[in-house]
Amino acid sequence: MKMGKMRILCFLIFGITGSSAFGQLTIEDCQQRAKKNYPLIKQHELIEQSESYSLSNVSSGWLPRITLSAKASYQSDVTGLPVKVPLVKIEEMNKDQYQALLEVSQIVYDGGEINKQKKISRASSDVDRKQLEVDLYAINDRVNNLYFGILLLKEQMKQNQLLQDELQRNYDRVSSYVQNGIANQSDLDAVKVNQLNTTQRQTELKSLCEAYLNMLSVFVGEKIDVNDLSKPQTKETLLSVNRPELSLIDARINQLNVQEEMIGARNLPKVGAFVQGGYGNPGLNMLKNEFVPYYIAGMRFSWSFSGFYTRKNEHQLMRTGRLKLENQKEVFLFNIGMQLTQQSNEQKKLQSLIVDDNEIIRLRESIRTSSEAKVENGTLSVTDLLRDITLEDQARQSKLLHEIQFLKTVYDMNNTTNN
């Protein structure tokens, strides 16, 4: 089935929050703010300025060219008449000569070379923009990892607090058992140890969550609290690939196409007009031995044929470059397809695990309730009860992990396809 027509609709099989509370940050908000805050974003303006300057420079090719030159020379011999004319004195030219020349030239026809240079400048800037989009797109994955890491730690802290409440409830119960002679002090100490371990675990979770929040705050450019982040909703994942890397490859192909057009433009004839104004000794009349002003106006036609020697090879180089880029696109799409397949399989696995988690939690809760009754009747030790409480907590923690992992794979797939 073609990737462009394939689509998969992913639904969470566990409860999800509805609309984000007022003032909360969604994962999309964090992605957008991270891109705006990232130092690389400043290159957008720099690229625009660079393109403007380049186009301005190229456009100046149509402006008249003004050249001022001057020279003074001395030569060993000068032109003279080979015969003498009776009664006529012809002065010999000076061997020292002087000339100042001002020339104004204007391109009339350049074979489209200036226009092609403009297209090359625009194509080059477009490549820079697409490359910047690719570089900025990588931020999404880093933000996603931090965002879902914080959500997982937040849920684990909630579950840890529930475990602390449960242990406190059992501590109070065992305390009454000790007073009634059903349990002893060692049983109460065992519950207290579990309480201390759970408290330590909560401290570790808070510290790790704070570290993740600090990193995400640096990315988005503002201080973020754990309660500021809303749990994302699942959404449809389209398997049509719209990654900026593909746009970058297309921009580079277009750049090669424009450069190939320049090959033809360079090999066309050029026509220009010029006006020269000079002052020198001698002037245009070589026999007039004095400083005089003069001018010359005319047209120039030039056609260089040397470009035809390499034109075929240059076209072949451009064709080879396009084939390499097309191959890069094929390889990229192939790797994306493999990645999507892996992510889709991971989603299916997690969905199955969550179904099992729900059943495991139900059974563990039932076992723990039964253990509490047995402890109260004196047929089960407090140590065994604590083990059942821990196993139930581990089952709930496992479900939390699988739920966040599943939600993350949904956003990972959307990040993979850029949909």
ABEGO torsion letter per residue (X at the ends): XBAAABBBBBBBABBBBBBBBBGBBBAAAAAAAAAAABAAAAAAAAAAAAAAAAAAAAAAAABBBBBBBBBBBBBABBBBBABBBBGBBBBBBBABBBBBBBBBBBBABAGGAAAAAAAAAAAAAAAAAAAAAAAAAAAAAAAAAAAAAAAAAAAAAAAAAAAAAAAAAAAAAAAAAAAAGABBAAAAAAAAAAAAAAAAAAAAAAAAAAAAAAAAAAAAGBBBBAAABBBBBBBBBBABBABAAAAAAAAAAAAAAAAAAAAAAAABBBBBBBBBBBBBOBBABAABBBBBBBBBBEBBBBBBAAAAAAAAAAAAAAAAAAAAAAAAAAAAAAAAAAAAAAAAAAAAAAAAAAAAAAAAAAAAAAAAAAAAAAAAAGABBAAAAAAAAAAAAAAAAAAAAAAAAAAAAAAAAAAAAGX
